[in-house]
């Protein structure tokens, strides 16, 4: 039996160690690398010659979705399984667009995760069925990439001037992007637009 070499990326050490221990009990899976940051995924994947990467979405340095895109561009043969605590339909859509092969919520049993790892190596796609249905019902994000950037930067309460400086835009352009995003989300203000976009997984 050939062993599946797995990279585990999860910023919460207790969760990461528990996942590593559970997956390590599988007869055909070996966890050969563990990282706690999204921006460490590519280097670890290269160093350990992995077959599958199991990535959490919420990580410092780089999100699991961004790490998926980076991994897919640099090492397209590596399969990616994205797991998340947050079952947001927008996350599913963005993960798949970034090159993920599977998308599961974290409370799935370890046996289901292990099965997903085997299936993606066999060329299948694995998607949590409840999330898939919700993603179809929700539709695609109406926000452009720039509107997402501006909303994301506004999320910590930054002023228009601070957003403009961070994104190298004029304040007028920032105002326009914010106004468009608020309008598209049918929100009352930027804080509500940020909250709504986050709930749908569009940020």
C-alpha distance (Angstrom), angle and dihedral (degrees) to the residues before:
residue distance angle dihedral
X1 . . .
X2 3.80 . .
X3 3.80 114.1 .
X4 3.80 120.9 -122.8
X5 3.81 108.4 -130.0
X6 3.81 108.9 -140.9
X7 3.81 133.9 -166.7
X8 3.80 115.9 -156.4
X9 3.84 119.1 -157.1
X10 3.82 115.6 -174.1
X11 3.80 127.9 135.7
X12 3.83 97.3 -149.6
X13 3.80 104.6 80.8
X14 3.82 95.8 -155.4
X15 3.81 92.2 52.2
X16 3.81 91.4 44.2
X17 3.80 93.5 50.2
X18 3.81 92.1 46.0
X19 3.82 91.6 50.5
X20 3.80 91.5 46.3
X21 3.81 90.9 50.5
X22 3.81 93.9 47.6
X23 3.80 95.1 45.2
X24 3.81 89.6 44.2
X25 3.81 88.5 63.0
X26 3.80 89.7 65.0
X27 3.83 110.1 99.8
X28 3.81 94.9 -134.2
X29 3.85 102.4 37.7
X30 3.79 126.4 82.8
X31 3.83 120.3 -175.7
X32 3.81 99.3 -143.5
X33 3.83 99.1 169.3
X34 3.81 138.5 25.3
X35 3.81 127.1 -170.0
X36 3.80 133.0 177.2
X37 3.82 98.8 -155.5
X38 3.78 133.8 61.5
X39 3.80 92.7 -135.9
X40 3.84 90.5 59.4
X41 3.81 95.0 57.7
X42 3.81 100.3 87.3
X43 3.82 95.9 47.2
X44 3.83 91.3 47.5
X45 3.81 91.5 47.6
X46 3.80 90.5 52.8
X47 3.80 94.1 45.0
X48 3.81 97.1 48.7
X49 3.82 100.4 37.8
X50 3.81 93.8 -129.5
X51 3.81 130.8 -170.3
X52 3.80 99.4 -158.3
X53 3.82 134.6 22.3
X54 3.80 119.0 -153.1
X55 3.81 106.4 -159.6
X56 3.78 133.2 -173.6
X57 3.82 115.0 -145.2
X58 3.81 101.7 -137.3
X59 3.82 106.9 62.5
X60 3.81 135.7 136.3
X61 3.80 119.6 -107.2
X62 3.79 94.1 24.4
X63 3.79 134.2 3.1
X64 3.78 120.5 -110.7
X65 3.80 88.4 -110.4
X66 3.83 92.1 54.6
X67 3.83 90.2 44.9
X68 3.82 88.9 51.0
X69 3.81 91.0 54.3
X70 3.83 91.7 47.5
X71 3.80 92.2 47.6
X72 3.81 92.9 45.7
X73 3.81 91.5 51.5
X74 3.82 95.7 46.5
X75 3.82 102.5 33.1
X76 3.82 107.8 19.6
X77 3.82 94.0 172.4
X78 3.81 92.4 65.8
X79 3.80 113.2 95.3
X80 3.81 117.9 -135.2
X81 3.79 127.3 -148.8
X82 3.82 112.8 -171.2
X83 3.81 118.2 -157.7
X84 3.79 126.0 -174.0
X85 3.77 141.3 178.2
X86 3.78 88.2 -146.2
X87 3.78 113.3 71.6
X88 3.80 94.7 -156.5
X89 3.80 116.7 157.5
X90 3.82 92.3 -144.5
X91 3.81 89.7 58.5
X92 3.79 90.2 55.0
X93 3.78 92.8 51.3
X94 3.82 93.2 46.6
X95 3.82 93.1 45.4
X96 3.80 91.5 52.9
X97 3.81 91.8 46.1
X98 3.83 87.8 52.5
X99 3.81 91.9 55.5
X100 3.82 104.7 -93.3
X101 3.81 115.6 157.5
X102 3.81 96.5 -160.1
X103 3.80 137.0 21.4
X104 3.82 121.5 -165.3
X105 3.78 137.6 161.8
X106 3.80 114.7 -112.2
X107 3.78 96.4 -118.4
X108 3.83 90.5 66.4
X109 3.82 111.1 119.3
X110 3.83 116.2 -95.6
X111 3.81 89.4 -115.8
X112 3.83 89.2 58.8
X113 3.82 91.1 50.0
X114 3.81 90.4 49.0
X115 3.80 90.4 49.1
X116 3.82 90.0 50.3
X117 3.82 89.5 52.6
X118 3.82 90.5 53.2
X119 3.80 93.2 45.1
X120 3.82 95.8 51.5
X121 3.82 89.5 50.1
X122 3.80 87.2 54.1
X123 3.81 89.0 54.6
X124 3.81 98.8 -100.0
X125 3.81 128.5 130.1
X126 3.78 118.6 -130.9
X127 3.80 121.3 -160.8
X128 3.78 129.7 171.5
X129 3.84 100.7 -108.1
X130 3.82 95.5 -141.5
X131 3.80 91.2 52.8
X132 3.79 92.0 45.5
X133 3.81 90.6 55.5
X134 3.81 91.7 46.8
X135 3.82 91.9 48.8
X136 3.80 91.1 53.1
X137 3.80 91.4 47.8
X138 3.79 92.7 47.4
X139 3.79 96.9 48.7
X140 3.79 126.5 -153.3
X141 3.78 124.0 -41.1
X142 3.81 111.7 -88.1
X143 3.81 90.5 -150.9
X144 3.79 122.9 101.7
X145 3.81 119.1 -132.4
X146 3.83 90.5 -103.0
X147 3.81 93.0 49.0
X148 3.82 88.3 51.6
X149 3.83 90.7 50.1
X150 3.79 92.0 50.9
X151 3.82 93.9 46.4
X152 3.81 91.2 46.5
X153 3.81 90.6 51.7
X154 3.81 90.9 45.8
X155 3.81 91.3 53.3
X156 3.82 94.9 89.0
X157 3.82 92.2 52.7
X158 3.82 96.5 -95.7
X159 3.80 116.3 167.7
X160 3.81 121.7 -118.7
X161 3.82 88.6 -102.8
X162 3.82 91.5 53.2
X163 3.80 92.1 46.9
X164 3.81 90.3 48.4
X165 3.82 91.4 51.3
X166 3.82 93.1 46.2
X167 3.81 94.2 49.7
X168 3.83 98.0 34.0
X169 3.80 92.7 -119.1
X170 3.80 133.2 127.6
X171 3.79 118.0 -100.2
X172 3.81 89.6 -117.2
X173 3.81 90.8 55.7
X174 3.82 90.5 48.8
X175 3.82 89.8 51.3
X176 3.80 90.2 50.9
X177 3.82 93.7 49.3
X178 3.81 91.7 47.3
X179 3.78 91.7 47.5
X180 3.82 91.7 50.2
X181 3.82 92.5 47.1
X182 3.83 92.3 49.0
X183 3.82 90.0 48.2
X184 3.82 93.7 48.4
X185 3.80 91.8 48.5
X186 3.83 91.3 46.2
X187 3.81 85.8 -129.7
X188 3.81 127.2 155.4
X189 3.81 95.3 -133.5
X190 3.80 143.5 -10.2
X191 3.82 94.2 -84.7
X192 3.79 90.8 55.7
X193 3.82 91.2 45.0
X194 3.83 89.9 52.9
X195 3.82 91.8 48.1
X196 3.81 93.4 48.0
X197 3.81 93.6 46.3
X198 3.82 90.8 48.9
X199 3.80 92.4 50.1
X200 3.79 90.0 54.5
X201 3.81 92.5 46.0
X202 3.80 93.5 -117.0
X203 3.82 95.2 127.7
